Structure formats: C-alpha cells, structure tokens
Amino acid sequence: MGTNYTALFCQIEILRAISDKPDRSISAETIQTVLEGKGFSVQIRTLQRDLKALIKELNIPRKIGKPSKKIII
C-alpha cells in the first residue's frame, strides 16, 4: 500500500481515537499508543502536526491544556 494511503488510514484512526473520548481530554501520547496498537508507527511530532491540521480543517472545537498538552474535544 502506498504512503498516501497509509497516511490517510492513520489519520482516520486519529479521528477515531479522538471521537472515542468526546467528553474527555486525550493526549498525543495516548493517541500514539492507540496507533501503535493498530500497527502504525508515528513520531510524536508528526502526530501533533496531523492533529493540528485535522482540527483546523474539520473545525473541531478544542482547548489545548498547557501543562500536559492534552487536546480537549
């Protein structure tokens, strides 16, 4: 499977991880662990950039907690 498909499927799994926690915060590290459990190897910084882009493009309301850098959706 090509790189574009892999990135797309990874982003779908990111959105699933976020939607599983609609009333709670979830950290990038937790999402990274979820992705690893599904066979994706993603650097934390890449994941943070993907999260930022997805939140912006999909207009997902969120707050970013300073101390823990958790995304609250």
C-alpha positions as CSV (number, residue, x, y, z in Angstrom):
1,M,0.0,0.0,0.0
2,G,1.3,3.5,-0.9
3,T,2.4,6.1,1.6
4,N,-0.6,8.3,0.9
5,Y,-3.0,5.5,1.8
6,T,-1.0,4.7,4.9
7,A,-1.2,8.4,6.0
8,L,-4.9,8.5,5.2
9,F,-5.7,5.4,7.2
10,C,-3.5,6.7,10.1
11,Q,-5.5,10.0,10.1
12,I,-8.8,8.0,10.2
13,E,-7.5,6.2,13.2
14,I,-6.5,9.5,14.8
15,L,-10.1,10.8,14.4
16,R,-11.5,7.5,15.8
17,A,-9.3,7.9,18.9
18,I,-10.5,11.4,19.4
19,S,-14.1,10.5,18.9
20,D,-13.8,7.7,21.4
21,K,-13.3,10.4,24.1
22,P,-15.9,13.1,23.3
23,D,-16.2,14.4,26.8
24,R,-12.7,14.0,28.0
25,S,-9.2,15.1,27.0
26,I,-6.8,12.8,25.3
27,S,-3.1,13.4,24.9
28,A,-1.0,13.0,21.8
29,E,1.0,10.3,23.6
30,T,-2.2,8.3,24.3
31,I,-3.2,8.6,20.6
32,Q,0.3,7.5,19.6
33,T,-0.2,4.4,21.8
34,V,-3.5,3.7,20.2
35,L,-2.0,4.0,16.8
36,E,0.9,1.7,17.7
37,G,-1.6,-0.9,18.8
38,K,-3.2,-0.7,15.3
39,G,0.2,-1.2,13.6
40,F,1.1,2.5,12.8
41,S,4.5,3.8,13.8
42,V,4.2,7.6,14.1
43,Q,6.6,10.0,15.7
44,I,5.0,12.3,18.3
45,R,5.8,15.5,16.4
46,T,4.2,14.1,13.2
47,L,1.2,13.1,15.2
48,Q,1.0,16.6,16.7
49,R,1.1,18.2,13.2
50,D,-1.5,15.8,11.9
51,L,-3.8,16.7,14.9
52,K,-3.3,20.4,14.4
53,A,-4.2,20.0,10.7
54,L,-7.2,17.8,11.3
55,I,-8.6,20.1,14.0
56,K,-8.2,23.1,11.7
57,E,-9.6,21.5,8.5
58,L,-12.6,19.9,10.3
59,N,-13.3,22.8,12.6
60,I,-13.1,20.5,15.7
61,P,-13.6,22.7,18.8
62,R,-10.8,22.1,21.3
63,K,-8.7,23.5,24.0
64,I,-5.0,22.7,24.4
65,G,-4.0,22.2,28.1
66,K,-0.7,23.8,28.7
67,P,0.8,21.5,31.4
68,S,0.0,18.2,29.8
69,K,-0.5,19.4,26.2
70,K,-3.8,17.4,26.1
71,I,-6.3,18.2,23.4
72,I,-9.8,18.6,24.9
73,I,-12.6,18.0,22.5
